[in-house]
Amino acid sequence: QMQLVESGGGLVRPGGSLRLSCEVSGISLDDNNIAWFRQAPEKEREGVACISSRGDYTIYLDSVKARFTISKHIGQSMVWLQMNNVRTEDGGTYYCAAGRSFGTTCNPSFAPAYDIWGQGTQVTVSS
């Protein structure tokens, strides 16, 4: 069964850090790109970051560059999103998603490229 399960969300103060985890099952991380998306209340979903199937290409939403890091471990079937210096606008439900890789890059802003989605984990940023 192909499944993505996110965890690690919670309440974090502005300027704090949080690490989100995405447990992958039934999906080959060698063949799929993985992305993190987020959606805040009354806002459109946006792609935050993605990592290519080979793991050597990552790309980020401009507003999270130098603060967030996406990484994966194929042997552990895990993908993470390290969030540092969190801002209030980073709050929302975070989803990881998998999509078949057809090249060496990935695109975190094109949601249709990802056909398997997790249930999401909530991140609340508040002092």
C-alpha positions as CSV (number, residue, x, y, z in Angstrom):
1,Q,0.0,0.0,0.0
2,M,1.4,3.4,-1.0
3,Q,1.3,5.7,1.9
4,L,2.8,8.9,3.3
5,V,2.4,9.8,6.9
6,E,3.5,13.1,8.2
7,S,4.3,13.9,11.8
8,G,6.2,16.5,13.9
9,G,3.8,19.4,13.7
10,G,2.8,21.4,16.7
11,L,3.1,24.7,18.3
12,V,6.3,26.7,17.8
13,R,7.2,30.2,18.7
14,P,8.4,32.7,16.1
15,G,12.1,32.2,15.6
16,G,11.9,28.6,16.8
17,S,12.5,25.4,15.0
18,L,10.5,22.3,14.1
19,R,11.3,19.2,12.1
20,L,8.5,17.6,10.1
21,S,8.8,13.9,9.2
22,C,7.2,12.0,6.3
23,E,7.2,8.3,6.6
24,V,7.1,6.6,3.2
25,S,5.7,3.2,2.5
26,G,5.0,1.3,-0.7
27,I,6.8,4.1,-2.7
28,S,10.3,4.0,-4.0
29,L,12.3,7.1,-3.0
30,D,14.7,6.2,-5.8
31,D,12.0,6.7,-8.4
32,N,9.9,9.4,-6.9
33,N,10.3,13.1,-6.2
34,I,9.0,14.2,-2.8
35,A,7.6,17.6,-2.0
36,W,6.3,19.4,1.0
37,F,3.2,21.6,0.5
38,R,1.4,23.8,3.0
39,Q,-2.0,25.4,3.3
40,A,-3.0,28.0,5.8
41,P,-6.7,28.8,6.5
42,E,-8.3,30.7,3.7
43,K,-5.2,30.6,1.6
44,E,-4.2,28.5,-1.4
45,R,-2.0,25.6,-1.1
46,E,1.6,26.3,-1.9
47,G,4.6,24.2,-2.5
48,V,7.4,24.7,0.0
49,A,10.2,22.5,-1.1
50,C,11.0,19.3,-3.1
51,I,13.8,16.8,-3.3
52,S,14.5,14.9,-6.4
53,S,14.5,11.1,-6.6
54,R,18.3,11.1,-6.8
55,G,18.5,13.3,-3.8
56,D,20.9,15.7,-5.4
57,Y,18.5,18.4,-6.4
58,T,16.4,20.5,-4.0
59,I,14.4,23.7,-4.5
60,Y,12.5,25.9,-2.1
61,L,9.8,28.5,-2.0
62,D,11.6,31.9,-1.9
63,S,10.1,32.8,1.4
64,V,11.6,29.7,3.1
65,K,15.0,29.7,1.5
66,A,17.9,29.5,4.0
67,R,15.4,28.7,6.7
68,F,14.0,25.3,5.7
69,T,15.9,22.2,4.6
70,I,14.4,19.2,2.9
71,S,16.2,15.9,3.2
72,K,15.6,12.2,2.9
73,H,17.1,8.8,3.8
74,I,16.2,6.1,1.3
75,G,17.1,3.3,3.7
76,Q,14.9,4.6,6.4
77,S,12.1,5.5,3.9
78,M,11.9,8.9,5.5
79,V,11.8,12.5,4.3
80,W,12.2,15.5,6.6
81,L,11.6,19.2,6.5
82,Q,13.7,21.1,9.0
83,M,12.2,24.4,9.7
84,N,14.3,27.0,11.4
85,N,13.7,30.7,12.3
86,V,10.0,30.0,11.8
87,R,7.7,32.9,11.1
88,T,4.0,33.4,11.8
89,E,3.3,33.1,8.1
90,D,4.8,29.6,8.1
91,G,1.8,28.3,10.0
92,G,-0.6,25.9,8.3
93,T,-1.1,22.2,7.5
94,Y,1.9,20.7,5.9
95,Y,1.6,17.8,3.5
96,C,4.2,15.6,1.9
97,A,3.5,14.3,-1.5
98,A,5.2,11.9,-3.9
99,G,5.3,12.0,-7.7
100,R,7.1,9.8,-10.3
101,S,10.4,11.2,-11.4
102,F,11.0,11.6,-15.1
103,G,14.2,13.6,-14.9
104,T,16.8,14.9,-12.5
105,T,14.9,17.8,-11.0
106,C,11.6,18.4,-9.2
107,N,9.2,21.3,-9.0
108,P,7.5,22.1,-5.7
109,S,5.0,24.5,-7.2
110,F,3.3,22.1,-9.6
111,A,0.9,20.0,-7.5
112,P,-0.4,17.8,-10.3
113,A,3.1,16.3,-10.6
114,Y,2.4,14.6,-7.2
115,D,-0.2,11.9,-7.1
116,I,0.2,10.5,-3.6
117,W,-0.4,12.7,-0.6
118,G,-0.3,12.3,3.1
119,Q,-3.0,13.4,5.5
120,G,-1.0,16.5,6.8
121,T,0.4,17.7,10.0
122,Q,-0.5,21.0,11.6
123,V,2.0,23.7,12.3
124,T,1.0,26.6,14.5
125,V,3.4,29.5,15.0
126,S,2.5,31.7,17.9
127,S,4.1,33.4,20.8
